[in-house]
Amino acid sequence: MYYHCRQFKYVTYAKVFPTPSESLDENLEKTYRWLGQYCGFFPQIWLSRSTSKITGVRNSPQNILFGFQDTSKSSITKYFTDIIHDMKSAGEEFDGVLRDWEKSRDLNDYLHQYVFVERDQVVVPSLNLKAAKKVICRNEQQKKKLRQMGFIEDRIRIQNWKSLW
């Protein structure tokens, strides 16, 4: 399972993009900006295979943790193919990253050029929060708001984050 941490104010029951850079920690912003030149986008959405290795996470009561099924090569290929299809249907222009993906269709080459994978870390340009298999929040009030947004009751858990690390 891959995990993504997001401040509650940036949670929506939809596809999300990186939180605005003004919300980043000052020290992390410099690192993300440096990494952005290799990934092709800034700021990034980080996914981690371990809850204890999520980049830049602070143990804040405003953070919500999302868990996603393991990403396979076929699901990454489908992810980018769907994005390109949606953009073509909307008549939108591709940025350099998607243009290169459409040309190559070689996942290993694409990951090497545009996606940072270090041990258990993966960076993606957007993420569909509706697809989360786990949603871990801090209290009943957050759980209620998440249910109102549309998240499935059985997937939402209230948990003390200290027990995650």
Contacts in CASP RR format, 6 or more apart in sequence:
PFRMAT RR
TARGET T0000
AUTHOR 0000-0000-0000
METHOD contacts of the structure
MODEL  1
MYYHCRQFKYVTYAKVFPTPSESLDENLEKTYRWLGQYCGFFPQIWLSRS
TSKITGVRNSPQNILFGFQDTSKSSITKYFTDIIHDMKSAGEEFDGVLRD
WEKSRDLNDYLHQYVFVERDQVVVPSLNLKAAKKVICRNEQQKKKLRQMG
FIEDRIRIQNWKSLW
1 49 0 8 1.000
1 67 0 8 1.000
1 68 0 8 1.000
1 69 0 8 1.000
1 70 0 8 1.000
1 133 0 8 1.000
1 134 0 8 1.000
2 47 0 8 1.000
2 48 0 8 1.000
2 49 0 8 1.000
2 67 0 8 1.000
2 68 0 8 1.000
2 69 0 8 1.000
2 70 0 8 1.000
2 71 0 8 1.000
2 122 0 8 1.000
3 47 0 8 1.000
3 48 0 8 1.000
3 49 0 8 1.000
3 50 0 8 1.000
3 51 0 8 1.000
3 54 0 8 1.000
3 65 0 8 1.000
3 66 0 8 1.000
3 67 0 8 1.000
3 68 0 8 1.000
4 45 0 8 1.000
4 46 0 8 1.000
4 47 0 8 1.000
4 48 0 8 1.000
4 54 0 8 1.000
4 65 0 8 1.000
4 66 0 8 1.000
4 67 0 8 1.000
4 68 0 8 1.000
4 127 0 8 1.000
5 46 0 8 1.000
5 54 0 8 1.000
5 56 0 8 1.000
5 57 0 8 1.000
5 63 0 8 1.000
5 64 0 8 1.000
5 65 0 8 1.000
5 66 0 8 1.000
6 16 0 8 1.000
6 19 0 8 1.000
6 63 0 8 1.000
6 64 0 8 1.000
6 66 0 8 1.000
6 129 0 8 1.000
7 19 0 8 1.000
7 23 0 8 1.000
7 60 0 8 1.000
7 62 0 8 1.000
7 63 0 8 1.000
7 64 0 8 1.000
8 62 0 8 1.000
8 63 0 8 1.000
8 64 0 8 1.000
8 137 0 8 1.000
8 142 0 8 1.000
8 145 0 8 1.000
9 62 0 8 1.000
10 16 0 8 1.000
10 19 0 8 1.000
10 23 0 8 1.000
11 64 0 8 1.000
11 129 0 8 1.000
11 146 0 8 1.000
11 149 0 8 1.000
12 129 0 8 1.000
12 149 0 8 1.000
13 129 0 8 1.000
13 130 0 8 1.000
13 149 0 8 1.000
13 150 0 8 1.000
13 151 0 8 1.000
14 128 0 8 1.000
14 129 0 8 1.000
14 130 0 8 1.000
15 126 0 8 1.000
15 127 0 8 1.000
15 128 0 8 1.000
15 129 0 8 1.000
15 130 0 8 1.000
16 45 0 8 1.000
16 126 0 8 1.000
16 127 0 8 1.000
16 128 0 8 1.000
16 129 0 8 1.000
17 45 0 8 1.000
17 125 0 8 1.000
17 126 0 8 1.000
18 41 0 8 1.000
18 42 0 8 1.000
18 43 0 8 1.000
18 44 0 8 1.000
18 45 0 8 1.000
18 125 0 8 1.000
19 43 0 8 1.000
20 43 0 8 1.000
21 29 0 8 1.000
21 32 0 8 1.000
21 42 0 8 1.000
21 43 0 8 1.000
24 32 0 8 1.000
24 43 0 8 1.000
25 56 0 8 1.000
25 58 0 8 1.000
28 55 0 8 1.000
28 56 0 8 1.000
29 43 0 8 1.000
32 42 0 8 1.000
32 43 0 8 1.000
32 44 0 8 1.000
33 42 0 8 1.000
35 42 0 8 1.000
35 44 0 8 1.000
35 116 0 8 1.000
35 123 0 8 1.000
36 42 0 8 1.000
36 43 0 8 1.000
36 44 0 8 1.000
38 114 0 8 1.000
38 116 0 8 1.000
39 114 0 8 1.000
39 115 0 8 1.000
39 116 0 8 1.000
39 123 0 8 1.000
40 96 0 8 1.000
40 97 0 8 1.000
40 114 0 8 1.000
41 95 0 8 1.000
41 97 0 8 1.000
41 125 0 8 1.000
44 116 0 8 1.000
44 123 0 8 1.000
44 124 0 8 1.000
44 125 0 8 1.000
45 123 0 8 1.000
45 124 0 8 1.000
45 125 0 8 1.000
45 126 0 8 1.000
45 127 0 8 1.000
46 54 0 8 1.000
46 55 0 8 1.000
46 56 0 8 1.000
46 121 0 8 1.000
46 122 0 8 1.000
46 123 0 8 1.000
47 68 0 8 1.000
47 71 0 8 1.000
47 121 0 8 1.000
47 122 0 8 1.000
47 123 0 8 1.000
47 124 0 8 1.000
47 127 0 8 1.000
48 54 0 8 1.000
48 55 0 8 1.000
48 120 0 8 1.000
48 121 0 8 1.000
48 122 0 8 1.000
49 70 0 8 1.000
49 120 0 8 1.000
50 120 0 8 1.000
51 65 0 8 1.000
51 164 0 8 1.000
51 165 0 8 1.000
52 164 0 8 1.000
52 165 0 8 1.000
53 119 0 8 1.000
53 120 0 8 1.000
53 121 0 8 1.000
54 65 0 8 1.000
55 121 0 8 1.000
57 63 0 8 1.000
59 161 0 8 1.000
59 162 0 8 1.000
59 165 0 8 1.000
61 138 0 8 1.000
61 139 0 8 1.000
63 138 0 8 1.000
63 161 0 8 1.000
64 135 0 8 1.000
64 136 0 8 1.000
64 137 0 8 1.000
64 142 0 8 1.000
64 146 0 8 1.000
65 134 0 8 1.000
65 135 0 8 1.000
65 136 0 8 1.000
65 137 0 8 1.000
65 161 0 8 1.000
65 164 0 8 1.000
66 127 0 8 1.000
66 129 0 8 1.000
66 132 0 8 1.000
66 134 0 8 1.000
66 135 0 8 1.000
66 136 0 8 1.000
67 132 0 8 1.000
67 133 0 8 1.000
67 134 0 8 1.000
67 135 0 8 1.000
67 136 0 8 1.000
68 127 0 8 1.000
68 131 0 8 1.000
68 132 0 8 1.000
68 133 0 8 1.000
69 133 0 8 1.000
71 122 0 8 1.000
73 107 0 8 1.000
76 107 0 8 1.000
76 111 0 8 1.000
77 105 0 8 1.000
77 107 0 8 1.000
79 124 0 8 1.000
80 98 0 8 1.000
80 101 0 8 1.000
80 110 0 8 1.000
83 98 0 8 1.000
83 126 0 8 1.000
84 94 0 8 1.000
84 98 0 8 1.000
84 101 0 8 1.000
84 102 0 8 1.000
87 93 0 8 1.000
87 94 0 8 1.000
87 98 0 8 1.000
94 102 0 8 1.000
97 114 0 8 1.000
97 125 0 8 1.000
100 110 0 8 1.000
100 113 0 8 1.000
100 114 0 8 1.000
101 110 0 8 1.000
101 114 0 8 1.000
104 110 0 8 1.000
111 117 0 8 1.000
115 122 0 8 1.000
115 123 0 8 1.000
115 124 0 8 1.000
116 122 0 8 1.000
116 123 0 8 1.000
117 123 0 8 1.000
129 151 0 8 1.000
130 151 0 8 1.000
132 151 0 8 1.000
132 155 0 8 1.000
133 155 0 8 1.000
134 155 0 8 1.000
134 157 0 8 1.000
135 146 0 8 1.000
135 151 0 8 1.000
135 155 0 8 1.000
135 156 0 8 1.000
135 157 0 8 1.000
136 156 0 8 1.000
136 157 0 8 1.000
136 158 0 8 1.000
136 159 0 8 1.000
136 161 0 8 1.000
136 164 0 8 1.000
137 143 0 8 1.000
137 146 0 8 1.000
137 156 0 8 1.000
137 157 0 8 1.000
137 158 0 8 1.000
137 159 0 8 1.000
138 158 0 8 1.000
138 159 0 8 1.000
138 160 0 8 1.000
138 161 0 8 1.000
139 158 0 8 1.000
140 158 0 8 1.000
142 158 0 8 1.000
143 156 0 8 1.000
143 158 0 8 1.000
146 156 0 8 1.000
147 153 0 8 1.000
147 156 0 8 1.000
END
